[in-house]
Amino acid sequence: MSDVPVLVAGGGPIGLAMACELRRHGVAFRAVERAAQRTDLSKALVIWPRTLELLRLAGCADDFTAVGRPTREAQLRANGRLIAEISFAGIATPYPYALFIPQSETERLLEEHLQRLGGRLERTIELTSFEPGPNSVVCTLSHADGRTEQVTCDYLVACDGAHSVVRHGLKLDFAGETEPVAFMLGDVKLDGAVEDKLQLYWHREGVLGIFPMQRGRFRVIADLGPAIEAPQEATLDLIQSALDRRGPGGVRAYDPVWLSLFRINDRKVADYRHGRVFLTGDAAHIHSPAGGQGMNTGIQDAFNLAWKLALTIKGKTGDRLLVTYSPERSAVGDMVLRNAARLTRLATLHQPAAQWLRNQIAASVMRFAAARRVFARTMTELDIRYPRSALSQGRPSKRLRPGDRAPDAAATVDGQRRQLFDVLNRDGFTLLAVGAAEAPSAVELAARFMPWVKAITASAEGEMNARYGAGLYVIRPDWYVGFIGRADQYGKAERYLATWLRS
Ligand SMILES: Cc1cc2nc3c(=O)[nH]c(=O)nc-3n(C[C@H](O)[C@H](O)[C@H](O)COP(=O)(O)OP(=O)(O)OC[C@H]3O[C@@H](n4cnc5c(N)ncnc54)[C@H](O)[C@@H]3O)c2cc1C
């Protein structure tokens, strides 16, 4: 007999997202965090649109958009020449921008959301060891006053960051490498004509990135190329020198709140699940901050896992649902690692001939709107999909394939104009009938799986036609498309739902 269904180890952004989602799905848990206080460092600066869509599903996206700074454009310059301007503005999402917000704020907003939901993060408690068994996991928790406590849980979720006690405890290989180039960063104020855009400068000495923060602050990142001697620590002078040599010129950096040197590790575990133990976030994957994907990918790990744990713990499904977590998220982790490493290596080429070739190719490719669109969609994580998952079944529709993200669209639902994201089920599956001749069948079918399935019937017109097309869709609780069938294939939709839900 366990003390609690889930123990969440670690209360960084991923542990907090995990706790919020478990709470929202009505799962009892304990979430423990070693540190007495939240980080005051800005670390992960950007929240991408897909994460904002999921925060909307969680009920807290407005908190983030009220505080963060939306940035709709990115610019890439090579040796001073503008070679690419990428706009997020035209992307079909309610959040067509990169939202700049320091990680300290992200953690604050998630913790406040958790408290509003009636949950809490228990601070100054550390998971020191654990014993995984076939039916439970016995965890040892150490309190700040020296007391230790044993907690038996059904599932342990590791959100304990890059140096994960859980990963070490399982003796998992964190396979990968440390990039040879070191970087420095400064969160500073800048005087001068600095555009409010995400700006990258490829310079013969190395790369420089300028990212807008709040209240006139910017993050400046530069690699320590051959022209800069390897220093002991990052200084304002070094940041200024990188700005002068590689950047826009005429810009003065002052009032630093964070200066740091860092090296990049590209590492990942092969499997995110080991029996009753799950790994998420930096405990499972770490990589270059190029592309700003680390925290976003981790938060999405949490959204993927939370509903699966909830349905399993409530006895509504078998273990086969939890089996899908690792293949789905590990494939995403592989892709994110690959892309981030590629971006970093391109940006830090130091051979003049290789730089010349890179600049020529990038300038030619980025002339095409289609290439800029692909780049923007990759950054925004809106293209993340699970095509090979056991949860992705059926046939492609006009616009979507099983496993794709369920996009928002203006829809006519039961004769009323609605945004799809406002009516999609936030607690379970949605059976979405688009242009179906026999709409009542959707309601009857959903009723068989009450309260886990909600039926929505929408006309196949306008954005619904353009983004979905006529057909029968089962949308997963994390707003990915699980099943697609023809508008009359209720039998197939029922078999799909019965596979994943006990009626
Ligand atoms: C300079 C920099 C820039 C970055 N920029 C971006 C960006 O723009 N976009 C992006 O998406 N990502 C970015 N990242 C990455 C991002 O910061 C991480 O991916 C993110 O913090 C991972 O969150 P996490 O919750 O998995 O781990 P962490 O943030 O490390 O949190 C783990 C938590 O677990 C606690 N803990 C550890 N062990 C235990 C234990 N045994 N028991 C209890 N508690 C424990 C720790 O105290 C900590 O609070 C950046 C990182 C850096 C360093």
The ligand as an ORCA input file, in Angstrom:
! r2SCAN-3c Opt
* xyz 0 1
  C      22.152     30.185    -19.497
  C      20.982     29.314    -19.775
  C      20.049     29.720    -20.704
  C      18.954     28.930    -20.987
  N      18.034     29.378    -21.902
  C      16.938     28.634    -22.172
  C      15.872     29.131    -22.992
  O      15.914     30.262    -23.484
  N      14.793     28.323    -23.227
  C      14.697     27.092    -22.655
  O      13.686     26.395    -22.913
  N      15.657     26.607    -21.822
  C      16.763     27.349    -21.566
  N      17.705     26.901    -20.659
  C      17.556     25.579    -20.045
  C      16.663     25.620    -18.819
  O      17.165     26.503    -17.850
  C      16.540     24.219    -18.255
  O      16.185     23.344    -19.299
  C      15.477     24.135    -17.152
  O      15.879     24.827    -15.994
  C      15.230     22.682    -16.760
  O      14.290     22.626    -15.747
  P      14.242     21.377    -14.744
  O      13.088     21.661    -13.857
  O      14.306     20.113    -15.516
  O      15.621     21.449    -13.976
  P      16.138     22.564    -12.959
  O      15.741     23.921    -13.407
  O      17.577     22.295    -12.761
  O      15.332     22.251    -11.636
  C      15.596     21.088    -10.877
  C      15.158     21.370     -9.461
  O      15.259     20.185     -8.713
  C      15.841     20.481     -7.461
  N      16.497     19.251     -7.016
  C      17.605     18.672     -7.519
  N      17.852     17.514     -6.917
  C      16.884     17.341     -6.002
  C      16.594     16.306     -5.069
  N      17.368     15.215     -4.981
  N      15.510     16.438     -4.271
  C      14.723     17.536     -4.351
  N      14.961     18.546     -5.223
  C      16.021     18.438     -6.041
  C      16.794     21.625     -7.721
  O      17.030     22.376     -6.547
  C      16.025     22.411     -8.762
  O      15.187     23.395     -8.203
  C      18.804     27.694    -20.337
  C      19.736     27.288    -19.375
  C      20.818     28.096    -19.072
  C      21.798     27.651    -18.028
*
